Amino acid sequence: MSAVLFGSFLITLVIGVPVAITLGLSTLVAVLVDGRFPAMIVPQRLFAGLDSFPLLAIPFFLLAAEMMSGGRLTEVLLRFASACVGHVRGGLGHANILTMTFFSGISGSALADAAGPGALITKMMRDTGYSPGYAAAMTASAAIVGPIIPPSIIMVIYALTDNSVSVAGLFLAGIVPGLMIAGALLLTNHWISVRRNYRSLDMRPTLREFIVIVWRAVPALMLPLIILGGIHTGAFTPTEASAVAVFYAWFAGRFVYRTLTIEKIPGILVRTAIMTASVMLMISTSDVFSWALTVLQVPQAISEFIVSLDLGPFGFLIAVNIFLLLFGIFMEPLPGVMILVPILAPVADAVGIDSLQFAMIVILNLTLGMITPPVGGLLFVTSVVTKVPMNALVRELWPLLGAEIVVLALLTLVPAFSTWLPNLFGYVR
């Protein structure tokens, strides 16, 4: 059964079958060939994988992001970011990074960030003299912040997969790493802008103009604070927070910015439904594949093998980083978390690694795989929405990807970057 499971998985993946279909199909083939289990176990596990109340947070967070986008939030955040850094050297590149960082506190999805605000900012960068490849590479690299800074869909899934961490703890753990990634990209953009003489065309806003821009951006920037504050104070659970986010996004777009009209609602609901369906299909097929791995005792065998190597905490993290960076190139983050976390998290705990630190390392590794050539899914999305050829994008990507790998190394070496803020608020191991 093991040979059939992994063989069919690799074959379908290589010939280009979508990952969600690959996971479910390979499990079905393995069950049919093995004969020990009825075929009905596969659809039963597909539905069982979705039978979880916390999963309601996913469609609500996606809907909140769509409503804020429909309320022209992207333009408000871009104007705010430009007012802060648009007048300095490489200003629009800095504005790109800051806008994506602000937007990540709403969407929770790298693909949504790249396809939404990323396409708009890339066009502005190209129009003001940045090379098309660099503008697109900056957008793809900055979109990585989306799953790291809360709210984050992948963190919700991680907490369901590993009972040793909570959604609230992961949300807090992601803030400092997300800001570190943004800071690393800002430094890299400044270095490149100085070398290439990318100058700003924006004038520094007057104090009065700046105050008006900040005041207009406050309602949008309040959403992540409301989510985290409500969860920490116990006003609502993470799942309930997602519903609160939807109401707040609707209220801000309808009555504060006055741009979310009734005519836009049907399109927003349709887009949210499509994205939710794709995510839920990935979760359900990942669950049935994980069930097959558990039946075959693959996690136990791998755990025993890794422990027998006696690598120690640091050696284990180095091996995990290398493995996940390679694995993430070919596998989307969501199924990657659901398949690998049950295998690796117990080993990390056994060798004494903090569960929140390990969670951040896993999430960042798998997310970086989305922009790692040659397969990274985020690269293809960015190339399509920005109309920049893939080879031009990849050529400009390497210094930005290198800066993010440096952040990954710091998270590996210094646990406090991931654990300080959660511990400060009482989310201890």
Order of alpha helices (4+ residues) and beta strands (2+ residues): alpha-alpha-alpha-alpha-alpha-alpha-alpha-alpha-alpha-alpha-alpha-alpha-alpha-alpha-alpha-alpha-alpha-alpha-alpha-alpha-alpha-alpha
